[in-house]
Amino acid sequence: MDLSLFSTKSLMETAPEHDVEVRTQYKMPPDANFDQLGEPTWHFESTRSFTTVAKYAQYQAQSFQHSLKEEQEKLRATSTKQADYEPFGKRRRDDEATMPMRQLKFGTNVDLSDESKWRSQLVELAKIPAFCRIVAGCNLLTHLGHTVLGMNTVQLYMKVPGCRTPAHQENNSFASININIGPGECEWFAVPYEYWGSIRQLCAKRGVNFLKGSWWPGLDDLYEANIPVYRFTQKAGDLVYVGGGCIHWVQATGWCNNVAWNVGPVTSSQYEMALRSHEWNRLKSYKSLVPMQHLTWQIAKNLRLTNARLFEHVRQTLIRSLAYCRMVADYAESVGKQIKLHPRTKGEVAHYCNTCEIEVFNLLFVLEQNHKFIVHCVDCARRTDAQLTAFVVLQQITFEELSQIFDSCQLNPHKQGVIC
């Protein structure tokens, strides 16, 4: 692969005015995190702003030049004769202890989804094995049928030493791919999915929100709780496959760019993790970027399932989804609402409730506000108006079509499944 296509120089040549989200952070050692008073904490502070590829490239270059100048000054200083009673190394460490924390800027979430603009880069990524590709039959996220930025599209990250991606699970616990373009390296920390409950409890004890917060775990706290931590260096050209549900956090130790996206292997474990995450997010009023009801119907429609455990989970979700749609339709009709057919268009995104942000599948309760049509779930619509007087009820897929998809979803244990 020609990774130079993702270098800062290539980005400058392709789209210098492309938007870059910037996170202003404080530079700290990879295995430590401090507040403004120098006390250890799990809270990780960063402020958000925006710039362009050209401006961040200039910052990246200036940071490198400044670092070179600092190194040259250090070399000159070490060659200078120091007083016997106070070695230079000791004095320098004392000075560092009293220095204010240095700020840095992390260029994150650079969207590379525009095929007309980033065609060369996307064609290059198609060279990797199918199980890692953005678009592949064996990637569940390919079957969504619409774009979820950063998940089934590529995002790029521009870094200087010290840039941090705080600890997190990927959205809906899907697996992810991360390639270090270089030339510098990144240091990774990761905890297996099985320990996410223990991590969540530690977050609660330290006053950080596992789902919504920005946090950097203390390694000593994890070791004390008998939570294993994988720690490794990602060198230039290395591809990291982050397993489903893995909690991970990353710090750049050099100047580098990274590209990343999510993948969904067609396995029962990945589907179960995504479904559990979807339900947990719903309980915590946190939006799931992957609409699991919609995805499940797409799986039933597009894939030939050969794994019995995966088939059972998909089948159970289809049954609950179909039954719920029927109950919602019956309620709407019981209060005198006419359900209007409004078929999905190609590439139409999944719908979420404007109030509680849960996925709204098939039956949309639409309310016009300020000349905009706002989607609600049935529960929020009932809280607004029990008789649904002001709402229009739209159905995107007929019950006949849903029944046909359900009936055609069969286990094929003796047939070859999706080939990657």
LOTIVO-545829 format. One record per residue: residue in one letter; x, y, z of N, C-alpha, C in turn. Coordinates in steps of 0.001 Angstrom, whole numbers, padded with zeros to 6 digits, always signed. Layout:
<rs>
aXYZXYZXYZ...
</rs>
This chain:
<rs>
m+000833-001205+000000+000000+000000+000000+000867+001255+000000d+000402+002257-000692+001109+003533-000734+000534+004450+000343l+001125+004391+001539+000618+005181+002657+000940+006668+002516s+001821+007006+001573+002150+008422+001381+000934+009225+000914l-000087+008534+000389-001312+009226-000033-002035+009870+001150f-001726+009396+002367-002382+009922+003567-001461+010846+004367s-000301+011148+003804+000630+012048+004486+000081+013468+004482t+000606+014287+005359+000156+015680+005428+000409+016400+004106k+001518+016086+003462+001824+016707+002172+000758+016374+001135s+000358+015094+001054-000674+014688+000088-002019+015318+000407l-002350+015396+001701-003607+016029+002093-003625+017494+001678m-002484+018155+001841-002371+019562+001440-002591+019727-000058e-002033+018803-000835-002163+018885-002288-003585+018575-002748t-004288+017716-001990-005626+017278-002395-006713+018256-001974a-006706+018658-000698-007793+019510-000187-007301+020365+000977p-006554+021420+000695-005989+022240+001781-007036+022938+002642e-008236+023172+002100-009275+023880+002854-010274+022931+003514h-009968+021632+003504-010866+020648+004109-010928+020857+005623d-012118+020652+006203-012316+020911+007633-011584+019898+008509v-011048+020399+009618-010398+019567+010632-010935+019981+011997e-011429+019004+012755-011818+019278+014142-010562+019253+015005v-010404+020241+015862-009202+020349+016694-009569+020175+018165r-008787+019356+018857-008928+019197+020299-007672+019755+020970t-007839+020807+021759-006716+021386+022487-006554+020641+023804q-005374+020070+024015-005116+019209+025169-003837+019654+025873y-003590+019064+027046-002334+019289+027758-001430+018081+027557k-000150+018350+027347+000806+017274+027112+001224+016644+028432m+001106+015306+028493+001461+014555+029698+002118+013234+029311p+002798+012565+030251+003366+011247+029952+002247+010261+029614p+002511+009256+028764+001453+008328+028345+000789+007568+029492d+001546+007267+030552+000997+006437+031627+000532+007258+032825a+000284+008561+032625-000158+009413+033733-001163+010436+033231n-001970+010939+034167-002946+011980+033834-003154+012852+035067f-002964+014164+034905-003029+015081+036038-004005+016215+035753d-004539+016781+036842-005361+017977+036703-004467+019215+036780q-005076+020400+036809-004305+021647+036802-003464+021833+038064l-003836+021122+039136-003084+021222+040392-001990+020169+040495g-001868+019345+039448-000846+018310+039460-001256+017047+040181e-002562+016911+040478-003064+015728+041170-003527+014676+040159p-003265+013384+040439-003733+012324+039530-005257+012328+039422t-005766+012141+038223-007212+012131+037995-007532+011291+036773w-008786+010835+036686-009243+010138+035476-009868+011113+034487h-010272+012282+034951-010847+013283+034046-009786+013733+033052f-010162+013810+031783-009228+014308+030774-009859+015495+030059e-009212+016640+030173-009767+017875+029633-009309+018115+028195s-010238+018538+027349-009885+019001+026003-010985+019936+025525t-010594+020950+024768-011568+021897+024231-011628+021753+022721r-012793+022022+022163-013049+021762+020751-013041+023050+019936s-012444+022977+018750-012477+024085+017801-012315+023491+016399f-012243+024350+015396-012126+023857+014024-011086+024660+013257t-010451+023997+012297-009486+024658+011426-009522+023956+010072t-008491+024164+009262-008403+023512+007951-007148+022650+007894v-007091+021781+006889-005920+020925+006700-004657+021777+006564a-004736+022857+005801-003561+023705+005568-003048+024319+006868k-003963+024816+007695-003547+025470+008938-003002+024461+009944y-003628+023268+010000-003094+022277+010935-001747+021749+010444a-001582+021618+009131-000298+021178+008575+000809+022157+008960q+000488+023439+008935+001457+024460+009340+001815+024296+010817y+000794+024045+011650+001040+023828+013086+001899+022588+013310q+001602+021512+012575+002353+020262+012699+003831+020489+012360a+004085+021230+011275+005462+021511+010853+006182+022403+011861q+005489+023421+012361+006098+024319+013344+006431+023579+014634s+005552+022645+015028+005799+021846+016227+007073+021016+016070f+007251+020442+014886+008446+019631+014625+009707+020494+014655q+009639+021660+014018+010798+022561+013990+011149+023055+015392h+010123+023359+016190+010346+023818+017563+011003+022721+018394s+010577+021472+018175+011160+020354+018912+012628+020160+018541l+012947+020298+017252+014338+020188+016816+015203+021256+017480k+014672+022465+017543+015404+023573+018165+015651+023291+019644e+014630+022744+020327+014770+022407+021746+015844+021349+021957e+015859+020332+021088+016854+019270+021210+018267+019810+021018q+018422+020723+020072+019739+021321+019843+020196+022124+021056e+019258+022843+021676+019592+023616+022871+019976+022704+024028k+019300+021560+024138+019633+020604+025204+021041+020050+025013l+021377+019741+023756+022711+019211+023480+023790+020225+023830r+023532+021494+023499+024500+022538+023842+024620+022698+025352a+023470+022592+026036+023471+022771+027489+024227+021653+028192t+024066+020413+027709+024744+019285+028357+026248+019340+028153s+026684+020017+027100+028122+020125+026856+028763+021244+027679t+027923+022087+028301+028430+023176+029136+028785+022642+030518k+029892+023109+031053+030330+022638+032370+029358+023111+033439q+028881+022169+034289+027937+022480+035351+028649+022467+036698a+028050+023170+037652+028605+023200+039011+028539+021815+039625d+029591+021433+040365+029659+020090+040947+028532+019831+041933y+028098+020869+042659+027094+020652+043710+025683+020526+043157e+025454+020858+041890+024099+020760+041323+024179+020280+039882p+024122+018959+039676+024188+018422+038313+023065+018990+037449f+023381+019160+036163+022393+019745+035246+021109+018926+035190g+021257+017585+035174+020079+016727+035067+019109+016958+036203k+019661+017113+037442+018788+017333+038594+018092+018685+038480r+018868+019729+038087+018279+021059+037990+017184+021086+036925r+017408+020374+035816+016413+020349+034743+015125+019674+035200r+015264+018573+035970+014069+017890+036466+013287+018782+037422d+014007+019534+038265+013336+020448+039184+012597+021540+038419d+013227+022043+037336+012582+023073+036527+011311+022539+035882e+011377+021280+035372+010212+020689+034719+009060+020513+035685a+009387+020208+036947+008338+019977+037937+007537+021240+038217t+008183+022410+038042+007494+023665+038327+006943+024331+037072m+007248+023769+035894+006761+024357+034646+005269+024110+034474p+004519+025082+033933+003104+024838+033638+002978+023813+032515m+001850+023074+032501+001653+022065+031466+001532+022739+030099r+002156+022124+029116+002169+022683+027765+000941+022227+026989q+000324+023147+026270-000834+022804+025452-000394+022312+024079l-001221+021452+023491-000992+020991+022123-002335+020852+021425k-002291+020710+020114-003523+020614+019322-003541+019299+018547f-004674+018617+018633-004884+017314+018001-005905+017488+016876g-005494+017220+015634-006411+017310+014491-007157+016001+014315t-008448+016004+014608-009205+014748+014668-010417+014767+013739n-010947+013575+013469-012195+013400+012707-012181+014102+011350v-011076+013955+010619-011013+014492+009257-011768+013524+008351d-012874+013970+007797-013779+013104+007037-013238+012839+005634l-013020+011551+005318-012545+011166+003983-013622+010394+003213s-014881+010711+003456-015968+009941+002839-016291+010377+001410d-015871+011570+001011-016194+012096-000319-015348+011387-001379e-015982+010488-002135-015247+009679-003113-014684+010513-004255s-015336+011606-004586-014826+012444-005674-013558+013181-005256k-013440+013493-003971-012286+014243-003476-011144+013324-003050w-011488+012174-002445-010477+011288-001856-010415+009938-002575r-010676+009938-003857-010738+008683-004614-009437+007877-004519s-008304+008525-004696-007012+007816-004673-006784+007133-003330q-007132+007825-002246-006934+007267-000909-007853+006065-000673l-009113+006179-001088-010074+005099-000852-009758+003874-001712v-009292+004096-002938-008886+002976-003797-007712+002235-003170e-006798+002977-002561-005633+002353-001928-006051+001476-000754l-007038+001929+000021-007491+001151+001178-008229-000122+000772a-008706-000173-000468-009403-001372-000948-008444-002538-001175k-007134-002292-001054-006141-003346-001262-005983-004262-000050i-006475-003833+001107-006288-004644+002311-007256-005829+002302p-007019-006856+003134-007905-008031+003152-009360-007651+003421a-010279-008447+002898-011706-008109+002928-012243-007918+004339f-011736-008704+005318-012290-008588+006669-011946-007245+007320c-011011-006509+006712-010640-005185+007224-011205-004047+006381r-011809-004359+005251-012233-003305+004326-013454-002546+004822i-013568-001305+004344-014727-000479+004671-015973-001049+004010v-015831-001482+002763-016957-002057+002022-016629-003505+001694a-017402-004430+002273-017199-005860+002022-018455-006609+002443g-018744-007691+001759-019928-008480+002094-019872-009048+003494c-018644-009264+004011-018489-009838+005349-018378-008765+006427n-018722-007531+006097-018740-006427+007061-020193-006018+007282l-020713-006261+008489-022116-005957+008772-022461-004499+008489l-021517-003597+008727-021801-002171+008553-021994-001794+007088t-021493-002629+006176-021719-002394+004750-023199-002534+004412h-023907-003377+005167-025303-003682+004863-026286-002672+005450l-025777-001656+006141-026674-000627+006679-027443+000081+005569g-026768+000302+004446-027437+000970+003332-027385+002483+003399h-026730+003021+004414-026546+004470+004501-025248+004755+005252t-024819+005998+005190-023534+006390+005769-023657+006721+007247v-022730+006175+008031-022551+006592+009425-021109+007081+009522l-020930+008390+009539-019592+008972+009455-018661+008411+010527g-017477+007993+010087-016476+007475+011003-016625+006003+011301m-017776+005418+010940-017973+003990+011181-017843+003208+009878n-018729+003481+008909-018549+002837+007602-017987+003819+006578t-017314+004855+007089-016502+005746+006257-015154+005942+006958v-014181+006455+006216-012825+006624+006758-012685+007995+007405q-012020+008017+008562-011638+009277+009184-010132+009290+009404l-009557+010481+009315-008112+010634+009456-007809+011511+010665y-006676+011232+011311-006260+011962+012506-004846+012489+012293m-004633+013762+012581-003335+014417+012403-002782+014746+013790k-001548+014278+014065-001057+014316+015440+000341+014909+015557v+000581+015459+016741+001926+015815+017190+002165+015017+018471p+003409+014914+018951+003659+014126+020164+002799+014591+021345g+002160+013622+021994+001324+013924+023150-000160+013936+022863c-000563+013938+021585-001994+013932+021247-002645+012651+021760r-003795+012818+022389-004456+011679+023025-005854+011422+022464t-006149+010143+022252-007524+009688+022060-007951+009070+023383p-008875+009708+024127-009235+009204+025460-009827+007799+025414a-009929+007173+026571-010425+005801+026673-011883+005718+026223h-012196+004670+025478-013566+004491+024981-013735+003097+024397q-014992+002692+024277-015369+001575+023419-015849+002168+022107e-015673+001432+021014-016212+001903+019746-017740+001911+019811n-018361+002723+018978-019817+002821+018972-020457+001446+018791n-021400+001131+019676-022099-000158+019672-021145-001348+019742s-019961-001129+020298-018974-002201+020528-018525-002899+019249f-018569-002196+018119-018074-002793+016882-016546-002792+016871a-015981-003699+016092-014531-003748+015923-014081-002543+015093s-012781-002278+015094-012288-001145+014306-010897-001433+013761i-010550-000673+012736-009243-000759+012081-008551+000585+012237n-007251+000556+012572-006480+001794+012690-005112+001574+012061i-004763+002413+011089-003465+002314+010409-002652+003565+010722n-001429+003358+011190-000523+004480+011446+000233+004810+010163i+000008+006000+009641+000661+006431+008405+002116+006801+008664g+002416+007220+009894+003768+007617+010243+003992+009103+009992p+005236+009562+010096+006451+008768+010353+006650+008386+011814g+005927+009058+012739+006092+008782+014159+005304+007569+014611e+005321+007324+015929+004675+006148+016504+003567+006552+017467c+002734+005579+017822+001672+005773+018811+001776+004683+019871e+001433+005039+021099+001406+004055+022180-000046+003748+022520w-000365+002455+022556-001734+001995+022777-001864+001328+024144f-003052+001502+024738-003449+000791+025951-004818+000171+025667a-005016-001076+026066-006285-001743+025756-006671-002714+026863v-007983-002794+027114-008543-003714+028107-009603-004563+027413p-009591-005890+027600-010564-006760+026925-012010-006419+027284y-012913-006755+026372-014348-006476+026520-014917-007039+027814e-014417-008193+028242-014972-008864+029420-014869-008018+030691y-013997-007005+030681-013784-006191+031880-014476-004830+031799w-015373-004661+030815-015970-003334+030658-016829-002958+031865g-017471-003947+032494-018280-003664+033677-017429-003166+034837s-016258-003778+035020-015348-003343+036087-014823-001937+035813i-014516-001666+034542-014053-000324+034170-015153+000705+034432r-016385+000346+034094-017503+001274+034307-017660+001603+035789q-017497+000601+036655-017598+000836+038096-016483+001759+038589l-015270+001559+038059-014162+002440+038437-014421+003873+037969c-015000+004010+036777-015348+005348+036269-016336+006030+037213a-017352+005272+037647-018365+005838+038542-017736+006288+039861k-016798+005498+040393-016133+005861+041646-015324+007143+041510r-014804+007374+040311-013951+008548+040096-014691+009709+039441g-016011+009574+039381-016833+010697+038935-016787+010991+037454v-016481+009980+036633-016506+010190+035184-017573+009296+034561n-018170+009767+033479-019224+009031+032796-018601+008108+031754f-018827+006798+031906-018217+005810+031017-018585+006059+029560l-019851+006401+029294-020323+006568+027919-020043+007960+027359k-020314+008985+028156-020291+010350+027637-019059+011151+028040g-018313+010661+029030-017210+011440+029566-015925+011304+028773s-014969+012181+029088-013623+012124+028522-012688+011719+029655w-012061+010546+029543-011292+010017+030673-010064+009232+030215w-009070+009234+031101-007787+008555+030862-007483+007729+032112p-007645+006402+032050-007529+005573+033263-006131+005608+033878g-006099+005501+035199-004829+005345+035897-004421+003884+035890l-003230+003588+035393-002800+002190+035278-002731+001504+036637d-002271+002224+037657-002189+001623+038995-003571+001226+039506d-004579+002048+039201-005952+001721+039612-006429+000435+038939l-006078+000273+037663-006494-000925+036931-005774-002163+037455y-004471-002025+037707-003711-003169+038233-004237-003583+039606e-004572-002587+040427-005082-002871+041770-006412-003620+041711a-007207-003337+040661-008499-004007+040488-008363-005314+039704n-007113-005754+039462-006840-006992+038718-007424-006970+037308i-007353-005801+036673-007813-005651+035291-006586-005668+034382p-006508-006628+033460-005333-006701+032580-005324-005570+031561v-004137-005050+031296-003977-003961+030326-002935-004373+029294y-003318-004335+028030-002367-004562+026944-001748-003212+026575r-000431-003172+026482+000270-001925+026154+001283-002222+025058f+001202-001482+023957+002105-001761+022841+002310-000508+021998t+003319-000559+021147+003654+000556+020265+003213+000248+018843q+002511+001178+018240+002098+001076+016838+003068+001913+016004k+003899+001231+015240+004897+001922+014425+004297+002340+013086a+005037+003143+012356+004580+003586+011039+004315+002376+010150g+003138+002330+009536+002767+001220+008667+002036+000100+009370d+001980+000126+010707+001291-000930+011454-000222-000742+011395l-000933-001859+011214-002394-001869+011278-002808-002514+012592v-003650-001832+013353-004178-002377+014605-005636-002768+014384y-005960-004030+014684-007347-004494+014653-007851-004490+016092v-008805-003612+016382-009364-003503+017731-010600-004388+017797g-010553-005427+018612-011669-006358+018710-012923-005705+019258g-014062-006288+018950-015342-005744+019393-015399-005550+020902g-015851-004378+021333-016037-004094+022751-014784-003752+023517c-013623-003819+022875-012350-003536+023554-012292-002062+023963i-011933-001813+025225-011745-000442+025713-010293-000065+025439h-010072+001061+024788-008703+001422+024416-008505+002927+024463w-007249+003317+024664-006865+004723+024647-005459+004818+024054v-005191+005920+023346-003996+006006+022500-003327+007370+022670q-001987+007352+022694-001231+008607+022724-000131+008573+021675a-000046+009649+020895+001016+009763+019898+002339+010067+020596t+003390+009355+020210+004720+009633+020750+005607+010304+019707g+005058+010523+018520+005783+011212+017456+004804+011947+016559w+005321+012548+015506+004471+013256+014541+003949+012224+013549c+002638+012090+013448+002087+011053+012577+000646+011376+012206n+000158+010682+011192-001255+010673+010830-001768+009243+010971n-003044+009103+011285-003679+007785+011361-004985+007811+010583v-005359+006666+010011-006690+006519+009415-007404+005384+010141a-008729+005528+010299-009478+004533+011068-010919+004456+010587w-011527+003291+010829-012947+003071+010541-013385+001832+011315n-014675+001547+011303-015206+000378+012008-015549-000739+011040v-015522-001953+011560-015946-003127+010795-016833-003991+011693g-017694-004772+011057-018574-005671+011802-018477-007077+011250p-017608-007918+011817-017527-009301+011337-018860-010021+011517v-019182-010903+010573-020464-011621+010616-020325-012798+011576t-020325-012486+012870-020198-013503+013910-021259-013270+014977s-021590-014321+015701-022597-014188+016755-022086-013298+017883s-020791-013390+018204-020251-012592+019309-020326-011101+018996q-019982-010710+017762-020059-009292+017400-021500-008798+017427y-022418-009604+016907-023825-009193+016889-024373-009063+018313e-024028-010017+019184-024490-009963+020574-023951-008727+021282m-022660-008432+021086-022072-007250+021725-022763-005975+021257a-023017-005886+019954-023664-004693+019406-025080-004536+019953l-025784-005662+020090-027159-005624+020591-027195-005232+022067r-026275-005802+022857-026203-005441+024284-025874-003961+024443s-024933-003496+023640-024551-002085+023696-025729-001187+023332h-026495-001595+022327-027676-000839+021906-028677-000713+023052e-028918-001818+023762-029874-001801+024875-029337-000997+026057w-028035-001130+026329-027431-000375+027428-027494+001124+027135n-027185+001501+025893-027262+002911+025506-028680+003451+025692r-029667+002630+025344-031067+003055+025480-031413+003312+026945l-030946+002438+027829-031210+002612+029258-030544+003870+029812k-029388+004224+029235-028621+005377+029710-028893+006646+028901s-029930+006591+028043-030298+007753+027208-029119+008246+026383y-028417+007301+025779-027255+007612+024948-027529+007103+023536k-027330+007941+022557-027673+007594+021178-026740+006526+020614s-027316+005462+020059-026542+004428+019365-026387+004831+017905l-025137+004973+017456-024926+005389+016070-025330+004310+015073v-025319+003050+015519-025753+001957+014641-027188+001587+015003p-028140+001787+014085-029542+001434+014353-029726-000080+014248m-029770-000763+015381-029709-002223+015372-030964-002888+014814q-032138-002270+014995-033333-002857+014373-033208-002826+012857h-032866-001668+012337-032712-001528+010886-031629-002472+010365l-030486-002542+011069-029396-003408+010631-029822-004870+010636t-030590-005279+011645-031017-006680+011730-031907-007060+010551w-032824-006178+010172-033666-006464+009004-032832-006497+007725q-031804-005665+007652-030914-005685+006487-030105-006984+006433i-029674-007465+007605-028958-008747+007667-029853-009868+007164a-031102-009882+007652-032051-010925+007241-032331-010858+005742k-032320-009662+005207-032641-009461+003792-031465-009791+002877n-030238-009469+003320-029078-009532+002422-028169-010741+002610l-028134-011311+003818-027139-012340+004113-027746-013733+004225r-026953-014726+003842-027315-016128+004029-026598-016598+005290l-027347-016798+006354-026756-017096+007657-026455-018584+007797t-025219-018886+008182-024798-020280+008344-024457-020617+009792n-024356-019599+010637-024030-019816+012047-025322-019895+012853a-025547-021020+013537-026815-021250+014232-027054-020232+015343r-026007-019893+016092-026167-018945+017199-026513-017548+016679l-025819-017114+015634-026123-015815+015038-027541-015805+014479f-027930-016886+013808-029277-016983+013241-030342-016842+014326e-030143-017510+015470-031129-017448+016551-031267-016031+017092h-030144-015341+017259-030201-013966+017771-030889-013034+016779v-030566-013186+015505-031204-012357+014480-032701-012638+014440r-033052-013907+014480-034465-014314+014428-035248-013741+015620q-034661-013812+016808-035338-013285+017996-035556-011779+017892t-034556-011072+017375-034694-009625+017212-035778-009294+016192l-035838-010057+015105-036872-009839+014092-038267-010042+014680i-038425-011087+015492-039734-011376+016098-040173-010221+016991r-039262-009767+017855-039609-008671+018767-039897-007381+018002s-039101-007129+016972-039283-005913+016182-040622-005921+015450l-040951-007054+014837-042208-007167+014088-043408-007043+015022a-043329-007708+016186-044430-007638+017154-044616-006211+017669y-043506-005522+017928-043591-004150+018435-044197-003221+017380c-043785-003384+016129-044359-002574+015043-045871-002782+014957r-046297-004032+015109-047728-004333+015039-048482-003670+016189m-047909-003713+017396-048558-003092+018556-048645-001578+018400v-047576-000971+017886-047574+000482+017683-048615+000870+016641a-048695+000096+015559-049689+000377+014514-051107+000239+015062d-051337-000799+015874-052665-001000+016468-053041+000169+017369y-052064+000669+018136-052353+001808+019015-052707+003049+018193a-051918+003315+017142-052185+004491+016313-053582+004418+015698e-053959+003233+015240-055285+003070+014639-056388+003178+015686s-056092+002769+016930-057109+002813+017990-057484+004238+018387v-056563+005190+018147-056880+006592+018461-057296+007351+017203g-057573+006587+016143-058126+007189+014935-057124+007761+013960k-055848+007392+014089-054847+007914+013165-054742+007029+011927q-054709+007671+010777-054489+006944+009528-052986+006810+009296i-052536+005589+009058-051108+005354+008826-050824+005499+007334k-049933+006428+007008-049618+006709+005609-048322+006008+005210l-048349+005362+004054-047157+004674+003563-046162+005695+003016h-044922+005594+003498-043860+006521+003082-042579+005703+002917p-042399+005028+001761-041264+004107+001581-039914+004798+001757r-038946+004031+002249-037577+004531+002386-036987+004802+001012t-036177+005827+000921-035448+006107-000312-034040+005531-000195k-033390+005323-001316-032041+004752-001316-031078+005682-000576g-030341+005106+000375-029374+005885+001136-029968+006701+002266e-031276+006582+002491-031913+007343+003572-031384+006875+004925v-031033+007824+005766-030472+007477+007073-031565+006934+007984a-031148+006189+009001-032090+005703+010005-032610+006888+010815h-033783+006714+011393-034404+007807+012139-034291+007576+013643y-034140+008690+014359-034044+008660+015815-035042+009653+016393c-035528+009343+017587-036473+010233+018254-035792+011557+018589n-036452+012639+018272-035888+013965+018530-035765+014250+020026t-036550+013539+020843-036559+013800+022287-035619+012878+023049c-035786+011560+022872-034996+010605+023670-033865+009950+022878e-033802+010173+021584-032722+009718+020698-032622+008199+020545i-033711+007458+020825-033680+006034+020519-034026+005841+019041e-033653+004684+018505-033957+004392+017106-035468+004276+016911v-035966+004907+015855-037385+004789+015494-037440+004007+014187f-037901+002766+014274-037902+001896+013101-039302+001762+012513n-039416+001981+011225-040597+001704+010408-041763+002661+010636l-042240+002805+011874-043392+003670+012148-042910+004975+012777l-043028+006060+012006-042519+007362+012424-043672+008268+012834f-043554+008865+013997-044547+009830+014466-043967+011224+014225v-044505+011891+013213-043904+013133+012714-044742+014332+013132l-044041+015338+013658-044691+016576+014097-044017+017748+013400e-044824+018632+012817-044260+019801+012142-043992+020904+013159q-042740+021363+013190-042346+022448+014087-041464+023424+013321n-041892+024679+013256-041126+025720+012550-040783+025297+011122h-041784+024746+010446-041655+024315+009050-040664+023162+008877k-040369+022453+009965-039530+021265+009898-040322+020070+010417f-040079+018906+009817-040790+017700+010225-039909+016907+011191i-040346+016825+012438-039558+016230+013515-040096+014843+013848v-039190+013848+013886-039575+012463+014168-039555+012208+015675h-040596+011514+016157-040672+011091+017556-040938+009591+017612c-040556+008975+018726-040966+007597+018979-042387+007625+019533v-043039+006478+019608-044428+006445+020057-044564+006897+021506d-043592+006562+022356-043687+006940+023770-043610+008450+023950c-042656+009089+023269-042525+010547+023387-043706+011254+022722a-044224+010668+021639-045400+011249+020983-046607+011203+021921r-046785+010103+022640-047907+009971+023577-047774+010950+024739r-046532+011177+025194-046339+012138+026285-046696+013550+025826t-046444+013825+024549-046771+015142+024006-048270+015292+023793d-048893+014227+023249-050325+014271+022928-050843+012837+022889a-051574+012437+023919-052036+011046+024036-052901+010618+022860q-053618+011559+022257-054481+011231+021118-053776+011428+019775l-052527+011867+019819-051706+012046+018610-052351+012993+017599t-053098+013953+018084-053869+014832+017202-052993+015563+016190a-051861+016094+016648-051019+016915+015774-049995+016093+014984f-049962+014792+015218-048937+013952+014592-049430+013315+013295v-048490+013127+012385-048709+012319+011188-047936+011020+011387v-048585+009881+011150-047937+008581+011343-047557+008012+009976l-046258+007780+009789-045743+007266+008515-045201+005855+008703q-045467+004998+007723-044925+003639+007731-044001+003479+006534q-042763+003014+006791-041768+002938+005725-041732+001579+005029i-042067+000523+005754-042062-000825+005176-043385-001489+005541t-044063-002064+004566-045358-002695+004847-045159-003964+005669f-046214-004370+006374-046133-005598+007166-045976-006820+006266e-046534-006756+005065-046375-007864+004122-044902-008042+003748e-044222-006921+003500-042806-007000+003128-041958-007486+004301l-042255-006990+005498-041522-007451+006682-041730-008947+006899s-042955-009414+006697-043252-010841+006870-042496-011687+005852q-042388-011185+004629-041652-011914+003593-040168-012018+003951i-039603-010912+004446-038192-010936+004853-038000-011919+006002f-038921-011888+006965-038834-012788+008117-038906-014251+007669d-039846-014564+006790-040014-015949+006336-038821-016432+005517s-038201-015519+004781-037069-015917+003927-035766-016051+004709c-035747-015555+005942-034536-015656+006772-034470-017056+007375q-033664-017904+006787-033552-019296+007214-032087-019641+007475l-031887-020642+008318-030537-021121+008592-030080-022023+007458n-028869-021785+006965-028296-022585+005876-026998-023234+006345p-027083-024217+007235-025865-024762+007855-024960-025519+006902h-025510-026034+005804-024705-026856+004902-024239-026089+003675k-024551-024787+003651-024123-023976+002516-023001-023054+002945q-022181-022719+001986-021054-021845+002279-021549-020440+002569g-021024-019825+003640-021437-018482+004027-020700-017418+003245v-020711-016221+003794-020047-015096+003142-018550-015343+003100i-017972-015225+001930-016533-015437+001766-015835-014091+001792c-014849-013962+002666-014081-012716+002748-012830-012823+001892
</rs>
